[in-house]
Amino acid sequence: MLKFDSLLVNSIFWFFISSVSLAQQNNPNHNVDTFPKFQSDEAGFITKTGCKIIPSAYYCLSDGRYYFAVGAKKNFLYLDTAEVLSYQNLDLGKDHRFAQKKGVGFGRRLWLGTVLVGGPIMVALGAGGLTYVAVEVADNLPQGGGGIFIGGLALGTTIFFVVLNSAIFNVREHNAYKKAVHYMCL
């Protein structure tokens, strides 16, 4: 029966590990030091082929692909996550998994339509309700409630535009998923 010396086994193991990492470092195809670098304020991807991509808009991560635009925001592109070596200053977010969900585009467009139609109505009702409550609580308002109504309109309009911006971006994410073409580095 053979007894293995643990020092001998560990030495052989670390020798193989170090020789493999040295071989990868000396391979000019995988030398990370020759790849382009980002400046501190740049956001983008570096692919395993050495291509530096600075997107004008990053949309989402879905089903193992990053969706983004370069130049005009209407030209949707994607990169597989396996192609990306590194990224910087991008909030990748969660994986949306659009391929596994049914009716995602319809739901997002329905929400956008609801916000566009119902939002202004809710802003007016909210400002009117705020004014009514203020007039009922304080009987002698010097402005007669006009200032409160305008303040309610301002608050409601701000909330409306935040929700509208989010709804528009959700539709744009799904459009990027449906219409994107694979990014080819030149």
Secondary structure, DSSP 8 states (H G I E B T S, - for coil): -----HHHHHHHHHHHHHHHHHHHHH-GGG-GGGS----TT--EEEETTS-EE--SEEEEEETTEEEEESSSTTSEEEEEGGGEEEEES-----B--GGG-SSHHHHHHHHHHHHHHHHHHHHHHHHHHHHHHHHHH-S--TTTTHHHHHHHHHHHHHHHHHHHHHHHHHHHHHHHHHH-EE----
